[in-house]
């Protein structure tokens, strides 16, 4: 009987049995809540971005803008908390990029389309798609250049970051909430504005970064007072305050470009045409072992 049962079994079954017995399922390692805090903040930022889309679909555009601002605040906290607790990981970085694309790429594009760009139909949809694509490219470039950026540009961002782009692209809505629609809600002006911010995001223009910004000791107290005043204006007059912050950020870009150029190392000196002719007609150089080149002599 045993021989008959062995013959009735298919070869496929006999091959799979030892493979299934040898497989081991990797279990998720136990983590303390402290190590999960940065990822929790990232997920909350993702939820805030999705909630902004829901508010926009219901016509509550002010709540949608508030949700995107909350996502930006949470995005600014998760990375710093991870570095402070020394729990940075590749998983957290990838999750942060996905959250940024939803909160600062998809959500602002959807909000702007429903607010004004839908009047242009297919053209308006193409404009907001262009913004979302530029946001994705900006995030991808940031992830790939984390370890390849030169030291001179360490204090600057390359292009407008994704949270800054989302805050800038919503500036017409800030003005509309405070002073009415009149010309601000024009889809034609909105198309130009969205396309311009999208181009700034994927550009090579250096922009302000506060990651390595150091406040001198004598300015600590005035800075704290200024933050208190900013919080007071944000709670009493949020839309003019956000609009003013966006204008100041845009005004800082030319100053940042000038500062980055002055901080970049000088380029290697290129030979003049006459000097290049002399070098081409010069006799062959002696062997490396017999030649001693002065330290300050220019070489190819």
SERO-4910 file (N, C-alpha, C, O; in steps of 0.05 Angstrom, whole numbers):
BEGIN
 pado doro    nc1    nc2    nc3   cac1   cac2   cac3    cc1    cc2    cc3    oc1    oc2    oc3
  Unk    A     17    -24      0      0      0      0     17     25      0     10     45    -13
  Unk    A     39     24     14     57     48     15     68     54    -12     71     77    -20
  Unk    A     75     33    -27     85     38    -54     64     50    -72     70     68    -89
  Unk    A     38     41    -69     17     52    -85     12     82    -79      7     98    -97
  Unk    A     14     89    -53     10    117    -45     33    134    -56     28    157    -64
  Unk    A     57    124    -55     80    139    -66     77    144    -96     85    165   -105
  Unk    A     67    124   -110     63    128   -139     41    147   -145     42    162   -165
  Unk    A     20    149   -128     -2    167   -133      6    196   -128     -7    214   -139
  Unk    A     26    201   -112     35    229   -107     48    240   -132     64    226   -145
  Unk    A     42    265   -138     54    278   -161     82    286   -155     88    292   -132
  Unk    A    100    288   -175    127    298   -170    127    326   -160    145    334   -144
  Unk    A    108    342   -168    107    370   -159    103    372   -129    115    389   -116
  Unk    A     86    354   -118     81    354    -89    106    345    -74    113    356    -53
  Unk    A    120    325    -85    144    315    -71    166    335    -71    182    336    -52
  Unk    A    167    352    -92    189    373    -93    183    396    -74    201    407    -62
  Unk    A    158    403    -71    151    427    -55    153    422    -25    157    441    -10
  Unk    A    149    397    -17    148    393     12    173    400     27    172    415     47
  Unk    A    197    392     18    221    400     32    226    430     30    238    442     49
  Unk    A    218    443      8    221    472      6    204    487     27    214    506     39
  Unk    A    179    478     31    162    492     50    172    487     79    169    505     96
  Unk    A    184    464     84    194    459    111    218    476    117    223    483    140
  Unk    A    234    482     96    259    497    101    255    527    102    273    542    109
  Unk    A    231    537     94    227    566     93    223    577    121    210    565    138
  Unk    A    234    601    125    231    615    151    220    643    146    230    658    129
  Unk    A    199    649    160    186    676    158    199    695    177    200    690    202
  Unk    A    210    717    167    222    737    184    201    753    199    183    764    187
  Unk    A    204    754    224    185    769    241    194    797    245    218    803    244
  Unk    A    175    815    248    181    843    254    193    845    281    182    835    301
  Unk    A    216    858    283    230    861    309    214    878    327    200    897    319
  Unk    A    216    873    353    202    889    372    215    916    374    240    919    375
  Unk    A    199    937    375    208    965    376    195    979    399    172    974    405
  Unk    A    210    996    412    199   1013    433    183   1035    420    187   1042    397
  Unk    A    164   1046    435    148   1068    424    165   1092    417    158   1107    399
  Unk    A    188   1096    431    206   1118    425    216   1116    397    219   1136    383
  Unk    A    223   1092    387    233   1089    360    211   1092    339    217   1096    316
  Unk    A    186   1090    347    164   1092    328    153   1121    326    138   1126    308
  Unk    A    162   1139    343    151   1166    344    156   1180    317    136   1192    306
  Unk    A    180   1180    305    183   1194    279    165   1183    257    154   1199    242
  Unk    A    162   1157    255    145   1145    235    115   1152    240    100   1155    221
  Unk    A    108   1154    266     81   1162    272     75   1191    263     54   1196    252
  Unk    A     95   1208    267     92   1236    257     90   1237    227     74   1252    216
  Unk    A    106   1220    213    104   1219    184     77   1210    175     66   1221    156
  Unk    A     66   1190    188     40   1180    180     18   1200    186     -1   1203    170
  Unk    A     21   1216    207      2   1237    213      3   1259    191    -17   1270    183
  Unk    A     27   1265    181     30   1284    159     17   1273    134      4   1288    119
  Unk    A     19   1247    129      6   1235    106    -24   1237    109    -38   1243     89
  Unk    A    -34   1232    133    -63   1234    137    -73   1263    134    -95   1267    124
  Unk    A    -57   1282    143    -65   1310    140    -67   1318    110    -85   1332    102
  Unk    A    -48   1308     94    -49   1313     65    -74   1301     52    -87   1314     36
  Unk    A    -81   1277     60   -105   1264     49   -130   1279     59   -149   1281     44
  Unk    A   -130   1288     83   -153   1303     94   -156   1329     80   -179   1338     76
  Unk    A   -135   1341     71   -137   1366     56   -152   1361     30   -168   1378     21
  Unk    A   -147   1339     17   -161   1332     -8   -191   1329     -2   -208   1338    -18
  Unk    A   -198   1316     20   -226   1312     27   -240   1339     32   -262   1343     23
  Unk    A   -226   1357     47   -238   1384     51   -242   1398     25   -263   1412     22
  Unk    A   -223   1396      6   -226   1410    -19   -249   1398    -35   -264   1413    -49
  Unk    A   -253   1372    -34   -275   1360    -49   -302   1369    -38   -322   1371    -52
  Unk    A   -303   1376    -12   -327   1386      1   -330   1416     -1   -350   1427      8
  Unk    A   -311   1429    -14   -313   1458    -18   -303   1474      6   -305   1499      5
  Unk    A   -291   1462     26   -281   1476     49   -251   1481     45   -234   1467     55
  Unk    A   -245   1502     29   -217   1506     21   -199   1517     43   -176   1511     44
  Unk    A   -211   1533     61   -194   1542     84   -185   1519    101   -162   1518    109
  Unk    A   -203   1500    107   -195   1477    122   -174   1460    107   -156   1448    119
  Unk    A   -176   1459     80   -157   1444     64   -129   1457     67   -109   1443     69
  Unk    A   -128   1484     66   -102   1497     69    -90   1493     97    -66   1488    100
  Unk    A   -108   1494    117    -98   1489    144    -87   1460    147    -66   1456    160
  Unk    A    -99   1441    134    -90   1413    135    -62   1411    122    -45   1396    133
  Unk    A    -58   1424    100    -31   1423     87    -11   1437    105     12   1427    106
  Unk    A    -18   1458    119      1   1471    137      8   1453    160     31   1451    168
  Unk    A    -12   1438    170     -7   1419    191     12   1397    181     30   1388    196
  Unk    A      8   1388    157     26   1368    145     55   1379    143     74   1364    147
  Unk    A     58   1405    136     85   1416    134     98   1418    162    122   1412    164
  Unk    A     82   1425    182     94   1426    210    103   1398    219    124   1395    230
  Unk    A     86   1378    214     93   1350    221    117   1340    205    134   1326    216
  Unk    A    119   1348    180    142   1340    164    168   1353    174    189   1341    173
  Unk    A    166   1377    185    190   1389    196    198   1377    223    221   1381    231
  Unk    A    180   1363    236    186   1352    262    196   1323    260    214   1315    276
  Unk    A    186   1307    241    193   1279    242    223   1273    238    234   1257    252
  Unk    A    235   1287    219    264   1283    215    281   1292    238    300   1279    246
  Unk    A    274   1315    250    289   1325    272    286   1307    297    305   1302    312
  Unk    A    262   1297    301    257   1279    323    273   1253    319    284   1242    338
  Unk    A    274   1243    295    289   1219    289    318   1222    294    331   1205    306
  Unk    A    329   1245    286    358   1250    291    363   1255    321    384   1247    331
  Unk    A    344   1267    335    348   1272    363    348   1247    379    363   1243    398
  Unk    A    330   1228    372    328   1203    385    347   1182    374    348   1159    385
  Unk    A    361   1189    353    380   1171    340    367   1145    330    376   1123    335
  Unk    A    344   1148    317    329   1126    306    324   1129    276    304   1119    266
  Unk    A    343   1142    262    339   1145    234    342   1118    220    358   1101    229
  Unk    A    328   1114    198    328   1089    184    321   1094    155    310   1115    148
  Unk    A    328   1075    138    321   1076    110    291   1075    106    280   1088     88
  Unk    A    278   1059    122    249   1056    121    236   1083    126    217   1091    112
  Unk    A    245   1097    147    234   1124    153    238   1144    131    221   1160    126
  Unk    A    262   1143    118    267   1162     96    248   1157     73    238   1176     61
  Unk    A    244   1131     66    226   1125     43    197   1133     50    183   1143     33
  Unk    A    189   1127     75    162   1134     83    158   1164     83    137   1174     75
  Unk    A    179   1179     91    177   1208     90    174   1219     62    159   1238     58
  Unk    A    188   1207     43    186   1216     15    158   1211      4    146   1229     -9
  Unk    A    146   1188     10    119   1183      1     99   1202     14     81   1211      1
  Unk    A    103   1207     40     85   1226     53     88   1254     42     68   1268     39
  Unk    A    112   1262     35    116   1289     24    103   1292     -3     92   1312    -10
  Unk    A    104   1270    -19     92   1272    -46     62   1275    -44     49   1290    -59
  Unk    A     50   1261    -25     21   1263    -22     13   1290    -10     -5   1303    -20
  Unk    A     27   1298     12     20   1323     26     27   1348     11     13   1368     14
  Unk    A     49   1348     -4     59   1372    -17     59   1371    -47     65   1391    -61
  Unk    A     52   1348    -58     50   1346    -87     21   1341    -96     10   1357   -112
  Unk    A      9   1320    -87    -18   1313    -95    -39   1331    -83    -56   1341    -96
  Unk    A    -37   1336    -56    -57   1352    -43    -58   1381    -53    -80   1390    -60
  Unk    A    -36   1396    -55    -38   1423    -65    -48   1424    -94    -63   1442   -102
  Unk    A    -39   1404   -110    -49   1404   -138    -79   1399   -140    -92   1412   -155
  Unk    A    -89   1381   -123   -118   1376   -123   -133   1401   -113   -154   1408   -124
  Unk    A   -123   1413    -92   -136   1437    -80   -137   1459   -100   -158   1472   -104
  Unk    A   -115   1465   -114   -114   1486   -133   -132   1480   -157   -144   1499   -168
  Unk    A   -134   1455   -165   -151   1449   -188   -180   1453   -181   -195   1465   -197
  Unk    A   -188   1444   -158   -216   1448   -150   -223   1477   -143   -246   1485   -146
  Unk    A   -203   1492   -135   -208   1520   -127   -211   1538   -152   -229   1555   -153
  Unk    A   -193   1535   -172   -194   1553   -194   -187   1541   -221   -198   1549   -242
  Unk    A   -169   1521   -222   -159   1511   -247   -179   1494   -262   -175   1488   -286
  Unk    A   -200   1485   -249   -220   1469   -263   -234   1485   -284   -247   1473   -302
  Unk    A   -233   1511   -283   -246   1528   -303   -232   1525   -330   -245   1530   -351
  Unk    A   -207   1517   -331   -192   1512   -356   -195   1484   -366   -183   1477   -386
  Unk    A   -209   1467   -351   -214   1439   -360   -188   1424   -363   -172   1422   -345
  Unk    A   -183   1414   -387   -159   1397   -392   -133   1412   -388   -114   1401   -378
  Unk    A   -133   1438   -396   -108   1454   -392   -103   1457   -363    -80   1455   -354
  Unk    A   -123   1463   -347   -119   1466   -318   -109   1441   -305    -92   1441   -288
  Unk    A   -120   1418   -314   -111   1392   -303    -82   1387   -311    -67   1376   -295
  Unk    A    -74   1394   -335    -46   1390   -344    -28   1408   -327     -5   1399   -321
  Unk    A    -36   1432   -320    -19   1449   -304    -15   1437   -276      8   1437   -267
  Unk    A    -36   1428   -263    -32   1417   -236    -17   1390   -237     -3   1383   -219
  Unk    A    -21   1375   -259     -4   1351   -263     25   1358   -265     42   1343   -255
  Unk    A     31   1379   -280     59   1388   -283     71   1395   -256     94   1388   -250
  Unk    A     55   1408   -239     65   1414   -212     71   1388   -196     91   1386   -183
  Unk    A     52   1369   -197     56   1344   -182     80   1329   -192     95   1317   -176
  Unk    A     84   1328   -218    108   1314   -229    133   1328   -220    153   1315   -213
  Unk    A    134   1355   -221    158   1369   -211    163   1364   -182    186   1362   -174
  Unk    A    142   1362   -166    146   1355   -138    159   1327   -135    177   1324   -118
  Unk    A    149   1308   -150    161   1281   -149    190   1281   -157    206   1268   -145
  Unk    A    196   1296   -178    224   1297   -187    242   1311   -167    265   1303   -163
  Unk    A    231   1331   -153    246   1345   -133    252   1326   -110    275   1327    -99
  Unk    A    233   1311   -101    238   1292    -79    257   1270    -88    275   1262    -72
  Unk    A    255   1260   -112    273   1239   -121    302   1250   -123    321   1236   -116
  Unk    A    305   1274   -133    332   1286   -134    344   1290   -106    368   1286   -102
  Unk    A    327   1298    -88    337   1302    -60    347   1276    -48    367   1275    -35
  Unk    A    332   1254    -53    340   1228    -42    365   1218    -54    382   1206    -40
  Unk    A    369   1222    -80    393   1212    -93    418   1229    -88    440   1219    -92
  Unk    A    415   1254    -80    437   1272    -76    444   1277    -47    459   1295    -41
  Unk    A    433   1260    -29    439   1265     -1    468   1262      5    479   1277     22
  Unk    A    482   1244     -8    511   1239     -3    529   1250    -24    553   1245    -23
  Unk    A    518   1264    -45    535   1274    -67    535   1304    -69    549   1314    -86
  Unk    A    521   1318    -51    521   1347    -53    548   1358    -44    559   1347    -24
  Unk    A    560   1378    -57    585   1389    -49    583   1403    -22    561   1411    -14
  Unk    A    605   1406     -9    605   1419     18    597   1448     17    585   1458     36
  Unk    A    602   1461     -6    595   1490     -7    565   1494     -7    555   1515      1
  Unk    A    549   1474    -17    520   1477    -18    506   1463      5    482   1460      4
  Unk    A    522   1456     26    510   1442     48    490   1459     63    471   1449     75
  Unk    A    494   1485     63    476   1503     77    453   1513     61    438   1530     70
  Unk    A    449   1501     37    427   1510     20    413   1486      8    424   1464      6
  Unk    A    388   1490      1    373   1471    -15    377   1476    -45    381   1499    -53
  Unk    A    377   1455    -60    378   1457    -90    349   1458   -100    336   1438   -102
  Unk    A    340   1482   -106    312   1486   -114    295   1489    -89    304   1484    -66
  Unk    A    270   1498    -93    252   1501    -71    243   1474    -61    235   1457    -76
  Unk    A    246   1469    -35    237   1442    -24    207   1438    -27    192   1457    -32
  Unk    A    199   1413    -24    171   1406    -28    152   1421     -9    132   1432    -18
  Unk    A    157   1422     17    139   1438     35    138   1467     27    117   1480     28
  Unk    A    161   1479     20    161   1507     12    146   1511    -14    132   1531    -17
  Unk    A    148   1492    -33    133   1495    -58    103   1494    -53     88   1508    -65
  Unk    A     95   1476    -34     66   1475    -28     56   1501    -16     35   1510    -22
  Unk    A     72   1512      3     64   1537     16     64   1560     -4     46   1577     -3
  Unk    A     82   1560    -24     83   1582    -43     60   1579    -64     49   1599    -72
  Unk    A     54   1555    -72     34   1552    -92      6   1559    -82    -12   1564    -98
  Unk    A      3   1558    -56    -23   1565    -44    -26   1595    -37    -46   1603    -26
  Unk    A     -6   1611    -44     -7   1640    -37    -31   1654    -49    -42   1671    -35
  Unk    A    -39   1649    -73    -64   1662    -83    -88   1657    -65   -106   1673    -63
  Unk    A    -89   1633    -53   -112   1627    -36   -110   1643    -10   -131   1651      0
  Unk    A    -86   1648      0    -83   1665     24    -95   1692     19   -111   1703     35
  Unk    A    -87   1704     -4    -97   1731    -11   -128   1731    -15   -141   1749     -8
  Unk    A   -138   1709    -27   -166   1708    -33   -182   1706     -7   -204   1718     -4
  Unk    A   -173   1690     12   -187   1687     38   -188   1714     53   -207   1718     69
  Unk    A   -168   1731     50   -167   1756     65   -181   1779     51   -195   1794     63
  Unk    A   -177   1781     24   -187   1805     10   -207   1798    -12   -215   1816    -27
  Unk    A   -216   1774    -14   -236   1767    -34   -223   1756    -60   -199   1758    -64
  Unk    A   -240   1746    -77   -230   1733   -101   -220   1752   -122   -198   1749   -132
  Unk    A   -236   1772   -128   -232   1791   -150   -215   1780   -172   -224   1762   -187
  Unk    A   -190   1788   -175   -173   1778   -197   -155   1755   -188   -143   1742   -205
  Unk    A   -153   1751   -162   -134   1732   -152   -142   1703   -160   -124   1686   -163
  Unk    A   -168   1698   -162   -177   1671   -168   -178   1666   -199   -190   1646   -207
  Unk    A   -166   1683   -214   -165   1679   -243   -150   1653   -250   -127   1650   -241
  Unk    A   -161   1635   -266   -146   1611   -272   -121   1616   -290   -102   1600   -290
  Unk    A   -122   1638   -305    -99   1644   -322    -75   1652   -305    -52   1644   -310
  Unk    A    -80   1670   -286    -58   1677   -267    -50   1653   -250    -26   1649   -245
  Unk    A    -69   1637   -243    -62   1613   -228    -45   1594   -244    -27   1581   -232
  Unk    A    -50   1591   -270    -33   1574   -286     -4   1583   -287     14   1567   -285
  Unk    A     -1   1609   -291     26   1620   -291     40   1617   -264     64   1610   -263
  Unk    A     25   1621   -243     37   1619   -216     45   1590   -210     67   1585   -200
  Unk    A     27   1571   -216     33   1543   -210     57   1533   -226     75   1520   -216
  Unk    A     58   1541   -252     80   1532   -269    106   1545   -259    127   1531   -260
  Unk    A    106   1570   -250    130   1582   -241    141   1569   -215    165   1565   -213
  Unk    A    123   1563   -196    132   1550   -172    142   1522   -178    162   1513   -166
  Unk    A    129   1508   -197    138   1481   -204    167   1482   -216    183   1464   -211
  Unk    A    172   1502   -232    199   1505   -244    220   1511   -223    242   1502   -225
  Unk    A    212   1527   -203    231   1533   -181    238   1507   -165    260   1505   -155
  Unk    A    219   1489   -163    224   1465   -148    245   1447   -161    261   1435   -148
  Unk    A    244   1445   -188    263   1427   -202    287   1442   -212    304   1431   -225
  Unk    A    290   1468   -206    313   1484   -215    337   1478   -198    336   1464   -178
  Unk    A    360   1489   -207    385   1486   -192    390   1511   -175    413   1515   -165
  Unk    A    370   1528   -171    373   1552   -155    377   1546   -126    360   1531   -115
  Unk    A    398   1555   -113    401   1550    -84    381   1567    -68    377   1590    -73
  Unk    A    368   1554    -49    348   1567    -33    356   1563     -3    372   1547      4
  Unk    A    343   1579     13    350   1581     42    344   1554     56    323   1542     52
  Unk    A    363   1546     72    360   1522     89    367   1530    118    388   1542    122
  Unk    A    350   1523    137    355   1529    165    367   1506    181    369   1508    205
  Unk    A    376   1485    167    386   1461    181    411   1468    196    415   1458    218
  Unk    A    429   1483    183    455   1490    196    456   1519    204    478   1530    208
  Unk    A    433   1532    206    433   1560    214    438   1562    244    424   1549    260
  Unk    A    457   1579    252    464   1583    280    458   1612    288    464   1631    274
  Unk    A    445   1614    311    437   1640    321    458   1650    342    463   1635    361
  Unk    A    470   1673    338    489   1683    358    476   1686    385    451   1690    387
  Unk    A    492   1686    406    482   1687    433    466   1712    438    445   1712    452
  Unk    A    475   1734    427    462   1760    433    435   1762    419    419   1780    425
  Unk    A    430   1745    399    405   1746    384    385   1725    393    363   1723    381
  Unk    A    391   1709    413    373   1688    422    347   1700    433    325   1691    425
  Unk    A    349   1719    451    326   1731    463    308   1746    443    284   1742    443
  Unk    A    320   1763    425    303   1775    405    290   1755    386    268   1759    377
  Unk    A    304   1733    380    292   1712    363    268   1699    377    248   1694    364
  Unk    A    270   1694    403    247   1682    417    223   1701    418    200   1693    415
  Unk    A    229   1727    421    208   1747    420    195   1748    393    171   1751    390
  Unk    A    211   1746    372    200   1747    345    183   1722    339    163   1725    326
  Unk    A    191   1699    349    175   1675    346    148   1678    360    127   1669    350
  Unk    A    149   1691    384    124   1695    398    105   1714    383     81   1709    381
  Unk    A    116   1735    371    100   1754    355     89   1740    330     67   1745    322
  Unk    A    106   1723    318     96   1708    294     73   1690    301     54   1688    286
  Unk    A     75   1676    324     53   1659    332     28   1675    337      6   1667    331
  Unk    A     31   1699    349      8   1716    354     -5   1725    328    -30   1725    326
  Unk    A     11   1733    308     -1   1741    283    -13   1718    268    -33   1721    254
  Unk    A     -1   1694    270    -13   1671    257    -40   1663    268    -57   1653    254
  Unk    A    -44   1668    294    -70   1662    306    -91   1684    302   -115   1678    301
  Unk    A    -82   1709    300   -102   1731    297   -106   1739    267   -129   1745    260
  Unk    A    -86   1738    251    -88   1745    223    -72   1725    207    -50   1732    197
  Unk    A    -81   1700    204    -64   1679    191    -58   1684    162    -36   1680    153
  Unk    A    -78   1693    147    -74   1695    118    -55   1717    110    -37   1712     94
  Unk    A    -57   1742    120    -36   1761    114     -8   1753    123     12   1759    110
  Unk    A     -7   1740    147     19   1731    157     32   1710    139     55   1712    133
  Unk    A     16   1691    130     27   1670    112     35   1682     86     55   1674     74
  Unk    A     19   1702     76     26   1715     51     52   1730     53     69   1730     35
  Unk    A     55   1744     76     80   1759     80    104   1741     83    126   1747     72
  Unk    A    101   1718     96    123   1699     98    130   1688     71    154   1684     65
  Unk    A    111   1683     53    117   1674     26    132   1695     10    150   1688     -5
  Unk    A    124   1720     13    137   1742     -2    166   1744      8    184   1748     -9
  Unk    A    171   1743     34    198   1745     45    215   1721     35    239   1725     30
  Unk    A    203   1698     34    218   1675     24    227   1678     -5    250   1673    -12
  Unk    A    208   1687    -22    215   1692    -50    236   1714    -52    254   1712    -69
  Unk    A    235   1735    -35    254   1756    -36    282   1747    -27    302   1759    -34
  Unk    A    283   1726    -11    309   1716     -1    324   1699    -22    348   1694    -18
  Unk    A    310   1690    -43    323   1673    -63    346   1688    -77    368   1676    -79
  Unk    A    344   1713    -87    367   1726    -98    390   1729    -79    413   1727    -87
  Unk    A    384   1735    -54    405   1737    -34    419   1711    -29    443   1709    -25
  Unk    A    404   1689    -29    415   1663    -25    433   1655    -49    454   1643    -45
  Unk    A    424   1662    -73    440   1656    -96    467   1671    -95    488   1659   -101
  Unk    A    466   1696    -87    491   1711    -85    509   1700    -63    533   1699    -67
  Unk    A    498   1692    -40    514   1681    -19    526   1654    -27    549   1648    -20
  Unk    A    511   1638    -41    521   1612    -49    544   1615    -69    563   1599    -69
  Unk    A    541   1634    -87    563   1639   -106    588   1648    -93    610   1640   -101
  Unk    A    586   1666    -73    609   1675    -59    622   1654    -42    646   1655    -37
  Unk    A    606   1634    -33    617   1613    -16    628   1590    -32    642   1573    -21
  Unk    A    622   1588    -58    632   1566    -74    662   1569    -79    671   1592    -82
  Unk    A    677   1547    -81    706   1548    -85    712   1559   -113    697   1554   -132
  Unk    A    734   1574   -117    741   1585   -143    747   1562   -162    759   1542   -154
  Unk    A    740   1566   -187    746   1546   -208    775   1546   -215    789   1566   -212
  Unk    A    784   1523   -225    812   1521   -234    817   1540   -257    800   1543   -275
  Unk    A    841   1552   -257    848   1571   -278    851   1558   -304    865   1537   -306
  Unk    A    838   1568   -325    841   1557   -352    862   1572   -367    865   1597   -364
  Unk    A    878   1559   -384    900   1572   -398    889   1591   -420    868   1585   -433
  Unk    A    903   1613   -424    896   1632   -445    903   1619   -472    919   1600   -473
  Unk    A    892   1629   -494    899   1618   -521    928   1619   -526    939   1599   -537
  Unk    A    942   1641   -520    971   1642   -526    986   1622   -508   1005   1609   -518
  Unk    A    978   1620   -483    991   1601   -465    987   1572   -474   1005   1556   -472
  Unk    A    963   1566   -484    957   1540   -494    975   1533   -518    983   1510   -520
  Unk    A    980   1553   -536    998   1548   -559   1026   1541   -550   1038   1524   -562
  Unk    A   1036   1556   -530   1063   1551   -520   1065   1523   -508   1084   1509   -512
  Unk    A   1044   1515   -493   1044   1489   -481   1044   1467   -502   1056   1446   -498
  Unk    A   1029   1471   -524   1029   1451   -545   1055   1448   -559   1063   1426   -567
  Unk    A   1070   1470   -562   1096   1469   -576   1119   1464   -558   1142   1463   -567
  Unk    A   1114   1460   -533   1136   1455   -514   1148   1428   -518   1134   1410   -528
  Unk    A   1174   1424   -512   1187   1398   -515   1174   1378   -496   1163   1386   -476
  Unk    A   1177   1352   -502   1165   1332   -484   1177   1333   -456   1201   1339   -453
  Unk    A   1161   1327   -437   1170   1328   -409   1188   1305   -403   1184   1283   -414
  Unk    A   1207   1308   -384   1224   1286   -376   1208   1265   -361   1186   1271   -352
  Unk    A   1220   1242   -357   1206   1221   -341   1198   1232   -314   1210   1250   -303
  Unk    A   1178   1219   -303   1167   1228   -277   1187   1226   -255   1188   1243   -237
  Unk    A   1203   1205   -256   1223   1202   -234   1245   1222   -234   1256   1228   -213
  Unk    A   1251   1234   -258   1273   1253   -260   1264   1282   -258   1280   1300   -255
  Unk    A   1238   1287   -260   1227   1314   -260   1217   1322   -233   1204   1305   -219
  Unk    A   1223   1346   -225   1213   1357   -199   1197   1382   -206   1209   1402   -214
  Unk    A   1171   1381   -204   1154   1403   -211   1150   1421   -186   1143   1411   -165
  Unk    A   1155   1447   -189   1151   1465   -166   1122   1464   -157   1104   1458   -173
  Unk    A   1117   1468   -131   1090   1465   -119   1071   1486   -130   1047   1480   -133
  Unk    A   1080   1510   -137   1062   1531   -145   1061   1533   -176   1050   1553   -186
  Unk    A   1071   1514   -191   1070   1515   -220   1044   1503   -230   1035   1482   -220
  Unk    A   1031   1516   -249   1006   1506   -260   1011   1482   -277   1030   1481   -293
  Unk    A    994   1461   -274    996   1437   -289    969   1429   -300    948   1438   -290
  Unk    A    968   1412   -321    943   1402   -331    931   1384   -311    909   1372   -315
***
